[in-house]
Amino acid sequence: MKKALLGFSNTMAPGSSSVIGTAFRDHKTDDDTEDLIATEDFFRTDEFENADHRIRGRFDEHGQFQGEVSIYGERVEDHVIPWGGAHGQPTSCGPFEIDFAAFEGESRHSTIPYEEHAILSAKAEKLGGLYIYRNGIRVLPYGDTDYDWLDIEFRRTKGAAYYYFSHRKMFGFVGIDAEHNRGLREKAGREGFQENKAYRQFKAILKNFLLQAAADFFRKDGVHSDTFGDRKEELSREDEARRRREKQVLARKRKFEEQLQGFFDELGRSEPQDRALALGGGIAEKLAVASSIGDKDQAAKEVLALEREAYAEIRSLESRYRISRPRIGLSKTTLRDWKVYNSEFAALQENVFRPARELIADIVGEEADKARLAIDRRVRTEAALDDLGREVRRTTGSTSRAVKAKADDVAVEVGQVARNCLRTVESELRSVVSEFQRADLADLPDQAFVEMRDGMERRILKVTEDQSTLLESILDQLQAVDTTGENSPTDQLMAIEQRNVLLEEEMEADMHLAQLGMAIEIINHEFSGTIRSVRNNLRRLKAWADANAGLRELYDGIRASFDHLDGYLTLFTPLQRRLHRKPVEIVGSEIYEFLEELFRERFERHSVAFQHTRSFDKCRFVGFPSTFYPAFVNLVDNAIFWLSQQNPDKARRIRLDAEDRTMLVQDSGPGISVRDREAIFEFGFTRKPGGRGLGLHISRESLRRVGYELLLVDSDDGAMFAIKPEDDNDKMPK
């Protein structure tokens, strides 16, 4: 029943109107109903428009088709497919229309994006086929995958490439009406047409049409097959190149991400600082031993050797944390980590590695002075530079040899390709000339002679074109090689790839936001009537509460809860309706009481102390509750979660404070790592298991629209967030 009702009225093709809405509901109880049919379960108009191929047109009263055919977007207008069964007489079935779409079975041959192709394939596997609609209402069982009324699948088993069409790769409809197609009479049980002359002609016309359409557009020798064959081959090449690139990029991307992760892990454990300190302590002990050698010359040599060894170890330590970015496109998350890495590595160089070098120089000087060793600074510097020179020469020499070897390999391969191209052209040319020499031209008709000569010329031109295209492609690549390193093809590819990656991520985020917005719009629409009713009833209850002191407390509680709910709903209403809200004075003590009431059970369950200062209680400002209250709710909700994840022996505390016009929310949790300080405000970013990464992003954007900022503030204990007016940038909390 559910499958029969899917597509009950014609909603497939763009411009078609649904004359009847269908529903199939499971009434589990009187008030519990499940809708088992969703509109998106059937084929949508956008799927129709985005398919690889589309054929639409009309059969006249003689069964002759005329219409438009689109193959990979290339249109052939007024295409005609004749039917020879009419014999000059009008058909009994009458004129009718057809409109259907087809797509390639393999995504690499399709212009449909991979994810959408997978969804469409799964849908067509169950629902694909050619449906019949009479006046917009489906005629059963035509279109069911298990009813092959046009022998589409039967013929395809004989030769998939020859017959092309398949139920699993096509969807569409044949449109008839009661006025022009009276000869097509349904059976008494409404399950199909009667097997009369009209129906036999109807089937014969459509079978002939599908056979001829496949011959014209999808077979190698078809009159319009060039578009299909060339575009399909082009898509295959693009897919192969894309897969090769993805395979190359994937390994480099994973390695780069692992390097960044390893850096941040060691940075979080303060390993760079610990290693530098250990290095300084170790060299100090060795220098003390070396400087105590009785032979001053030998002692000086040992001290110099130790100093050079120490500098080499520092360079090695610095190299351990130096990461080079691969020339590939990176995701927004990886780009953000890369930006944080550059900042943190620069801080390590300034605060760890440079002081370590200075410490070694100071220790060497002190030990030399103590032992009265004659070690000239020039000698020490020259020794250090000699070591560094040998190291960089070794590195550069190795890379230089690798480049030269690769260039030699490319030169050999390119030379071989060029020779093969010449041989191929020469071989085909000789073959054609030899064939011509063997041909008997004496009795050959003029037309046959012209056809033979044209065929030979086409063979020579075809092989020449193919080999020239290959050589020109190689030449373009060689000419694009940039020996200056300023604008190499790799850099250009990386820039294009980077932009593509970011655009794809933005598209996914925009799609998510669009779907979220549509859902919110539906919620707002459905709740608007209910909220209006509740608001009217609250006004009536207020009159009773004013006259009855016992109802006052109950009314105030219901009113406060309703205002909070109404505030949330107002937050989600369209902009033009939000403009009519009125700001009110918000007091810090009211925010605290609201949060205390909202999270009381969770505070108790997780043993969290919820604190507030007098400064926060006295804080007053004018704003929209629907903007500020959700922001505080999100901050406290996140704080409770992360506090609940830490050791229960450590104090769990959330504190509300205020300095001037800045409100602070601080917790005693694990805090936020360096790499996540800006990422937490990005759409979709979250470290919380099962989180969606929307709360902080929406809170920051909502506050920004009313002139406030949501910031992460430096803190020695846990995480601290500040909500402050944008014009207070010079007043940051200490």
C-alpha positions in Angstrom: 0.0 0.0 0.0 2.8 2.5 0.9 4.6 1.8 -2.3 1.4 2.2 -4.3 0.7 5.6 -2.8 4.2 6.9 -3.5 3.9 9.0 -6.7 0.1 8.6 -6.7 -0.1 12.1 -8.3 2.5 13.4 -10.7 5.1 15.4 -8.8 8.2 14.5 -10.8 8.7 16.8 -13.7 9.2 20.6 -13.2 6.0 22.4 -13.8 3.7 19.4 -13.1 1.0 20.1 -10.5 -0.2 17.6 -7.9 -3.9 17.4 -8.1 -4.3 15.1 -5.1 -2.2 15.0 -1.9 -1.6 11.5 -0.5 -1.0 10.3 3.0 -0.5 6.9 4.6 -0.7 7.1 8.4 -0.3 4.5 11.1 -2.8 5.5 13.9 -1.1 3.6 16.8 -3.4 5.3 19.4 -6.0 8.0 19.3 -3.3 10.7 19.7 -0.2 8.9 18.3 0.0 9.0 14.5 3.0 8.2 12.3 3.1 9.4 8.7 4.6 6.6 6.7 4.9 8.6 3.5 7.3 11.5 3.0 7.4 13.6 -0.1 11.1 13.2 -0.5 10.7 9.4 -0.7 9.6 9.8 -4.3 11.5 11.4 -7.2 11.8 15.2 -6.8 11.8 17.9 -9.5 15.4 18.8 -8.8 16.5 15.2 -9.4 14.7 15.4 -12.7 16.5 18.6 -13.7 19.9 17.5 -12.5 19.9 14.0 -14.2 22.5 13.2 -16.8 20.0 12.8 -19.6 16.5 13.9 -20.2 14.0 13.2 -23.1 10.7 14.9 -23.3 8.2 15.4 -26.1 4.9 14.4 -27.6 3.6 11.5 -29.8 1.0 12.7 -32.3 -2.1 10.9 -33.4 0.1 8.8 -35.8 2.6 7.7 -33.2 5.4 10.0 -34.4 7.6 11.5 -31.7 8.9 15.0 -31.8 10.6 16.6 -28.8 13.8 17.7 -27.0 16.7 15.4 -26.0 19.4 16.5 -23.5 22.5 14.4 -23.2 24.9 15.7 -20.5 23.3 19.1 -20.9 23.8 19.2 -24.7 20.3 19.8 -26.2 19.0 18.4 -29.5 15.7 20.2 -30.2 12.9 19.0 -32.5 14.3 15.5 -32.6 12.0 13.2 -34.5 11.6 9.4 -34.0 9.2 7.8 -36.5 6.9 4.8 -36.0 6.1 2.7 -39.0 3.0 1.0 -37.6 0.4 3.7 -38.4 0.3 3.2 -42.2 -1.2 6.6 -42.6 -4.0 6.1 -40.2 -4.6 7.7 -36.8 -3.8 5.4 -33.9 -6.5 4.0 -31.6 -4.5 5.1 -28.5 -4.4 8.7 -29.5 -1.7 11.4 -28.9 0.2 11.4 -25.6 3.3 12.9 -24.0 6.5 11.5 -22.4 9.0 13.0 -20.1 11.7 11.0 -18.4 15.3 11.3 -17.0 18.1 8.8 -17.1 21.5 8.7 -15.3 24.7 6.8 -15.6 25.0 3.7 -13.3 28.6 4.5 -12.3 29.2 7.9 -10.6 32.5 8.4 -12.5 30.5 8.6 -15.7 27.9 10.9 -14.2 27.7 14.7 -13.7 25.7 14.2 -10.5 27.7 14.7 -7.3 28.8 11.5 -5.7 26.6 11.7 -2.6 23.5 12.6 -4.6 24.2 9.9 -7.1 24.3 7.3 -4.4 20.9 8.5 -3.0 19.4 8.6 -6.5 20.7 5.1 -7.3 19.2 3.7 -4.1 15.9 5.4 -4.9 15.8 4.2 -8.5 16.6 0.7 -7.4 13.2 0.6 -5.6 11.1 3.1 -7.6 12.8 3.5 -11.0 10.8 3.0 -14.2 8.4 4.6 -16.6 5.1 5.5 -14.9 1.7 6.3 -16.6 -0.4 9.2 -15.4 -3.9 9.9 -16.6 -4.9 13.5 -15.9 -2.2 13.6 -13.2 -3.2 10.4 -11.4 -1.1 7.3 -11.6 -2.3 4.2 -13.4 -1.2 1.0 -11.7 0.9 -1.1 -12.0 2.9 0.8 -14.7 6.2 2.0 -13.2 6.6 -0.8 -10.6 10.1 -2.3 -11.0 8.6 -5.8 -10.9 6.3 -5.1 -13.9 8.3 -4.8 -17.1 5.5 -3.6 -19.3 7.8 -2.3 -22.1 10.3 -5.2 -21.9 13.0 -2.7 -20.8 14.8 -5.1 -18.5 14.2 -8.1 -20.7 16.0 -6.4 -23.7 18.8 -5.1 -21.5 19.7 -8.6 -20.5 20.5 -9.2 -24.2 22.9 -6.3 -24.4 23.2 -3.5 -21.8 25.2 -1.2 -24.1 23.0 -1.8 -27.1 19.6 -1.2 -25.5 21.0 1.2 -22.8 17.8 2.0 -20.8 17.1 0.3 -17.5 14.5 0.7 -14.7 17.3 1.2 -12.2 18.8 4.1 -14.2 15.6 6.0 -15.3 12.5 7.6 -13.9 9.7 9.5 -15.6 6.2 9.3 -16.9 3.9 8.9 -19.9 1.1 11.4 -19.7 -2.4 10.6 -21.1 -5.8 12.1 -20.5 -9.4 11.1 -20.7 -10.2 13.3 -23.7 -7.5 12.1 -26.2 -6.8 8.6 -25.0 -10.3 7.1 -24.6 -9.2 3.9 -26.3 -6.9 3.1 -23.3 -9.5 1.5 -21.0 -8.6 0.3 -17.6 -9.6 -3.2 -16.4 -12.5 -3.6 -14.0 -10.1 -4.1 -11.1 -8.3 -0.8 -12.0 -5.1 -2.8 -12.3 -3.7 -2.0 -15.8 -5.3 -1.4 -19.2 -7.4 -3.8 -21.3 -5.3 -5.7 -23.9 -7.1 -4.0 -26.8 -5.8 -2.5 -30.1 -5.2 0.9 -28.5 -3.0 -0.6 -25.8 -1.1 -2.8 -28.2 -0.3 0.3 -30.4 0.5 2.3 -27.3 3.1 -0.3 -26.2 4.5 -0.7 -29.7 5.0 3.0 -30.1 6.9 3.3 -26.8 9.0 0.2 -27.4 10.0 1.5 -30.8 10.8 4.9 -29.3 13.1 3.5 -26.6 14.9 1.3 -29.1 15.5 4.2 -31.6 16.4 6.7 -28.8 19.1 4.3 -27.6 20.3 3.9 -31.2 20.4 7.6 -31.9 22.1 8.8 -28.8 23.9 6.0 -26.9 25.3 3.6 -29.5 28.7 4.2 -31.1 27.3 4.6 -34.6 24.3 6.7 -33.6 23.5 10.0 -35.3 24.0 12.0 -32.1 26.2 9.6 -30.2 29.3 11.8 -30.3 28.1 13.9 -27.4 27.5 10.9 -25.2 30.7 9.1 -26.1 33.0 12.1 -25.9 31.5 13.4 -22.6 31.5 10.0 -21.0 35.2 9.5 -21.9 36.0 13.0 -20.6 34.3 12.3 -17.3 36.2 9.0 -17.0 39.5 10.8 -17.6 38.6 13.5 -15.0 37.5 10.9 -12.5 40.7 9.0 -13.0 42.8 12.1 -12.6 40.8 13.1 -9.5 41.3 9.7 -7.9 45.0 9.8 -8.6 45.2 13.3 -7.0 43.1 12.2 -4.0 45.3 9.2 -3.5 48.4 11.4 -3.6 46.9 14.0 -1.4 45.3 11.7 1.2 48.6 10.2 2.5 50.3 13.7 2.7 47.2 15.2 4.4 47.1 12.4 7.0 50.8 12.7 7.7 50.5 16.5 8.0 47.6 16.2 10.4 49.4 13.6 12.5 52.4 15.9 12.7 50.3 18.8 13.9 48.5 16.5 16.4 51.8 15.2 17.7 53.1 18.8 18.1 50.1 19.9 20.1 50.2 16.8 22.2 53.8 17.4 23.2 53.2 21.1 23.6 50.3 20.3 26.0 52.7 18.2 28.1 55.3 21.0 28.0 57.8 18.5 26.4 59.7 21.2 24.3 60.4 23.1 27.5 61.4 20.0 29.5 63.7 18.8 26.7 65.4 22.2 26.5 65.9 22.3 30.2 67.3 18.7 30.3 69.6 19.7 27.4 70.9 22.7 29.4 71.4 20.7 32.6 73.2 17.9 30.7 75.6 20.2 28.9 76.4 22.1 32.1 77.5 18.8 33.8 79.6 17.8 30.8 81.2 21.2 30.6 82.1 21.2 34.2 83.9 17.8 33.7 85.7 19.0 30.5 86.9 22.3 32.0 88.5 20.4 34.9 91.0 18.6 32.6 94.5 19.4 33.6 95.8 20.0 30.1 94.4 23.4 29.2 94.6 22.9 25.4 92.8 19.5 25.7 90.2 21.1 28.0 89.6 23.9 25.5 89.1 21.4 22.7 86.7 19.4 24.8 84.7 22.5 25.7 84.5 23.6 22.1 83.4 20.1 21.1 80.7 20.1 23.8 79.5 23.5 22.7 79.2 22.4 19.1 77.4 19.2 20.2 75.0 21.3 22.3 74.1 23.6 19.5 73.6 20.6 17.2 71.2 19.1 19.7 69.3 22.4 20.0 69.0 22.5 16.2 67.8 18.9 16.2 65.3 19.7 18.9 64.0 22.7 16.9 63.8 20.5 13.8 61.7 18.0 15.8 59.0 20.6 16.1 59.4 22.3 12.7 56.6 21.2 10.3 56.4 22.1 6.6 53.0 22.5 5.1 52.4 20.2 2.1 51.3 22.0 -1.1 47.8 20.6 -1.1 44.3 22.0 -0.2 43.5 21.7 3.5 40.3 21.7 5.4 39.3 24.7 7.5 40.1 22.8 10.7 43.6 21.9 9.5 44.2 25.4 8.3 43.2 26.7 11.7 45.6 24.2 13.4 48.3 25.3 11.0 47.8 29.0 11.9 47.9 28.1 15.6 51.0 26.0 15.0 52.9 28.9 13.4 52.1 31.1 16.3 53.1 28.5 18.9 56.3 27.5 17.1 57.3 31.1 16.9 56.7 31.4 20.6 58.9 28.3 21.2 61.7 29.8 19.1 61.5 33.0 21.1 60.9 31.7 24.6 62.6 28.2 24.5 65.2 27.7 21.7 66.8 31.1 21.7 67.1 31.2 25.5 68.6 27.7 25.4 71.3 28.9 23.0 72.0 31.9 25.2 72.2 29.7 28.2 74.7 27.4 26.5 76.8 30.4 25.5 76.7 31.7 29.1 77.7 28.3 30.6 80.6 27.9 28.2 81.8 31.4 29.0 81.5 30.8 32.7 83.3 27.5 32.6 86.1 28.9 30.4 86.6 31.8 32.8 86.7 29.5 35.8 89.3 27.2 34.3 91.1 30.2 32.6 90.8 28.5 29.2 91.9 30.5 26.2 88.8 30.1 24.0 88.4 32.9 21.5 84.8 33.9 20.6 85.8 33.9 17.0 87.0 30.4 17.2 83.8 29.3 18.9 81.6 31.0 16.3 83.6 29.6 13.4 83.3 26.1 14.8 79.5 26.6 15.1 79.2 27.9 11.6 81.3 25.1 10.2 79.0 22.5 11.8 75.9 24.4 10.5 77.5 24.7 7.0 78.2 20.9 6.8 74.6 20.2 7.9 72.9 22.5 5.4 75.2 21.4 2.6 74.3 17.8 3.3 70.6 18.6 3.3 70.7 20.8 0.2 73.0 18.4 -1.6 70.6 15.5 -1.0 67.6 17.4 -2.2 69.6 18.7 -5.2 70.6 15.2 -6.2 67.0 14.0 -5.9 65.8 16.9 -8.2 68.5 16.2 -10.8 67.7 12.4 -10.8 64.0 13.2 -11.2 64.7 15.6 -14.1 66.8 12.9 -15.8 64.0 10.4 -15.4 61.5 12.8 -16.8 63.8 13.6 -19.7 64.1 10.0 -20.6 60.4 9.3 -20.3 59.4 12.4 -22.3 61.9 11.5 -25.0 60.5 8.0 -25.2 56.9 9.3 -25.5 58.0 11.7 -28.3 59.7 8.8 -30.2 56.6 6.6 -29.7 54.3 9.3 -31.1 56.5 9.7 -34.2 56.5 5.9 -34.7 52.7 5.6 -34.3 52.1 8.3 -36.9 54.6 6.8 -39.3 53.3 3.3 -38.8 49.7 4.4 -39.6 50.8 6.5 -42.6 52.7 3.5 -44.1 49.7 1.2 -43.4 47.3 3.5 -45.3 49.7 4.0 -48.2 50.3 0.2 -48.4 46.5 -0.4 -48.4 46.1 2.2 -51.1 48.7 0.6 -53.3 46.9 -2.8 -53.1 43.6 -1.3 -54.0 42.2 -1.9 -57.5 40.9 1.4 -58.7 40.0 0.5 -62.3 36.5 -0.8 -61.8 35.8 1.2 -58.6 32.7 3.5 -58.9 33.3 7.2 -58.3 31.3 7.3 -55.0 33.2 4.3 -53.6 36.5 5.8 -54.6 35.7 9.1 -52.8 34.6 7.1 -49.7 37.8 5.1 -49.7 40.0 8.2 -50.1 38.1 10.0 -47.3 38.4 7.0 -45.0 42.1 6.8 -45.5 42.5 10.6 -44.9 40.4 10.4 -41.7 42.6 7.5 -40.4 45.8 9.6 -40.9 44.2 12.8 -39.4 42.8 10.9 -36.4 46.1 9.3 -35.4 47.9 12.6 -36.0 45.4 14.5 -33.8 45.7 12.0 -31.0 49.5 12.0 -30.9 49.7 15.8 -31.3 47.3 16.2 -28.4 49.5 14.0 -26.2 52.7 15.9 -27.2 51.0 19.3 -26.7 49.9 18.2 -23.2 53.4 17.2 -22.3 54.8 20.4 -23.8 52.3 22.5 -21.7 53.4 20.8 -18.5 57.1 21.3 -19.3 56.6 25.0 -20.1 54.7 25.4 -16.9 57.7 24.3 -14.8 58.8 27.3 -12.8 62.5 27.1 -11.8 62.2 30.4 -9.7 59.8 28.8 -7.2 57.6 31.9 -7.2 54.6 30.6 -9.3 54.9 26.9 -9.8 52.0 24.8 -11.2 52.0 23.0 -7.7 51.3 26.4 -6.1 48.6 27.2 -8.5 47.0 23.8 -8.1 47.2 24.1 -4.3 45.5 27.5 -4.5 42.7 26.2 -6.6 42.4 23.0 -4.5 42.4 25.1 -1.3 39.6 27.3 -2.6 37.6 24.2 -3.7 38.0 22.5 -0.3 36.8 25.7 1.6 33.9 26.2 -0.8 32.8 22.7 -0.3 32.9 23.1 3.5 31.0 26.4 3.2 28.4 24.8 1.0 27.9 22.0 3.5 27.6 24.5 6.4 25.2 26.7 4.4 23.1 23.6 3.6 23.0 22.7 7.3 22.0 26.2 8.2 19.3 26.3 5.5 17.8 23.0 6.7 18.0 24.3 10.3 16.3 27.5 9.2 13.5 25.6 7.4 12.9 23.4 10.5 12.8 26.5 12.8 10.4 28.2 10.4 8.1 25.2 10.6 8.3 25.1 14.4 7.6 28.9 14.6 4.6 28.5 12.3 3.2 25.5 14.2 3.7 27.2 17.6 2.4 30.7 16.7 -1.2 29.8 17.2 -0.6 27.9 20.4 1.5 30.7 21.9 -1.2 33.2 21.0 -3.7 31.1 22.9 -1.4 30.7 25.9 -0.7 34.5 26.0 -4.5 35.2 26.0 -5.2 32.7 28.7 -2.3 34.2 30.8 -4.0 37.6 30.6 -7.2 36.1 31.8 -5.4 34.3 34.7 -3.7 37.6 35.6 -7.1 39.1 36.4 -7.8 36.2 38.8 -4.3 36.5 40.3 -4.8 40.2 41.0 -8.0 39.5 42.9 -6.7 36.3 44.7 -3.3 36.6 46.5 -3.1 32.8 46.6 -2.8 32.6 42.8 -0.2 35.3 42.5 2.8 33.1 43.1 1.4 30.5 40.7 0.8 33.1 38.0 4.2 34.6 38.4 5.9 31.2 38.0 3.9 30.4 34.9 4.5 33.8 33.5 8.2 33.6 34.0 8.5 30.2 32.3 6.3 31.4 29.4 8.4 34.5 28.9 11.5 32.3 28.7 9.9 30.0 26.1 8.5 32.9 24.2 12.0 34.5 24.2 13.4 31.4 22.6 10.7 31.3 19.9 11.2 35.0 19.2 14.9 34.3 18.7 14.0 32.0 15.8 11.4 34.2 14.1 12.3 35.9 10.8 14.2 39.1 11.0 11.4 41.4 10.0 9.4 40.1 13.0 12.3 40.3 15.4 12.6 44.0 14.6 9.4 44.7 16.5 10.7 43.3 19.8 11.2 45.8 22.7 14.4 45.7 24.7 14.0 45.5 28.5 16.3 46.0 31.5 18.2 42.8 32.4 19.6 42.5 35.9 22.5 40.1 36.8 20.7 38.7 39.8 17.8 37.7 37.6 20.1 35.9 35.2 21.7 34.0 38.2 18.3 33.0 39.6 17.1 31.8 36.1 20.3 29.7 35.7 20.1 28.4 39.2 16.5 27.2 38.6 17.2 25.8 35.2 20.3 23.7 36.1 19.6 23.0 39.8 19.2 19.2 39.3 22.4 19.0 37.1 24.4 21.1 39.6 23.4 18.6 42.4 24.0 15.5 40.2 27.5 16.6 39.2 28.4 18.3 42.6 29.0 21.7 40.9 29.1 24.8 43.0 27.3 27.6 41.2 28.6 31.0 42.5 28.0 34.7 41.8 29.5 37.9 43.0 27.9 41.1 44.2 29.3 42.8 41.1 27.4 40.4 38.9 24.1 40.8 40.9 24.3 44.6 40.5 25.1 44.5 36.8 22.3 46.1 34.7 21.9 46.6 31.0 19.2 46.9 28.4 18.8 44.2 25.8 16.6 41.3 24.5 16.2 38.4 26.9 16.0 36.0 23.9 19.5 37.1 22.9 21.3 37.1 26.3 19.6 34.3 28.3 20.4 31.6 25.7 24.1 32.7 25.6 24.4 32.3 29.4 22.5 29.0 29.2 25.0 27.7 26.6 28.1 28.7 28.5 26.8 27.2 31.8 25.6 24.0 30.0 29.1 23.5 28.4 30.8 24.2 31.7 28.7 21.6 33.5 29.6 19.0 30.9 33.3 19.5 31.0 33.3 19.7 34.8 31.5 16.4 35.0 34.3 14.8 32.9 37.1 15.7 35.2 38.4 14.0 38.4 35.6 14.2 41.1 38.3 14.9 43.7 39.0 18.3 42.1 36.7 21.2 43.0 33.9 21.8 40.5 32.9 25.4 40.3 31.1 27.8 38.0 31.3 31.5 38.9 29.5 34.6 37.5 31.3 37.9 37.9 31.3 41.3 36.3 33.9 44.1 35.8 32.6 47.4 34.7 30.2 46.5 31.8 31.8 43.1 31.1 30.1 39.9 32.4 32.2 36.9 33.1 31.4 33.1 33.2 34.3 31.1 34.6 34.6 27.4 35.5 37.3 25.3 37.2 37.3 22.7 34.5 40.1 21.5 32.2 40.1 24.7 30.2 40.5 25.1 26.4 43.6 24.1 24.6 45.6 26.6 22.5 44.6 25.1 19.2 40.8 25.4 20.1 40.7 29.0 21.4 39.2 30.4 18.2 37.8 27.1 16.8 35.2 26.8 19.5 33.3 29.7 17.9 33.2 28.2 14.5 30.1 26.6 13.0 30.0 22.9 13.5 33.2 22.6 15.7 32.9 20.6 18.9 34.9 18.4 21.2 31.8 17.2 23.0 30.8 13.7 22.2 27.5 13.9 20.3 27.7 17.7 20.1 26.7 19.6 17.1 29.0 22.7 17.4 26.2 25.2 17.2 25.8 26.8 20.6 28.8 29.1 20.9 28.6 30.0 17.2 24.9 31.0 17.4 25.5 32.8 20.8 28.4 34.9 19.4 26.5 35.8 16.2 23.3 36.7 18.1 25.2 38.9 20.6 27.2 40.5 17.7 24.0 41.6 16.1 23.0 43.6 19.2 26.4 45.2 19.7 28.0 42.7 22.1 30.9 40.4 21.9 31.4 36.9 23.3 35.1 36.2 23.9 37.4 33.6 25.5 39.6 35.3 28.1 42.9 34.1 29.4 42.6 32.3 32.8 44.9 30.4 35.1 42.0 28.1 36.2 39.6 26.5 33.7 37.8 28.5 31.0 36.6 32.0 31.3 34.2 33.7 28.8 33.4 37.4 28.7 30.2 39.1 27.3 30.9 42.8 26.8 29.8 45.7 24.6 31.8 46.0 21.4 32.8 49.6 22.3 34.7 48.4 25.4 37.6 46.8 23.5 40.1 48.7 25.6 38.6 47.3 28.9 39.4 43.7 29.0 39.2 41.8 32.4 42.5 41.0 34.1 
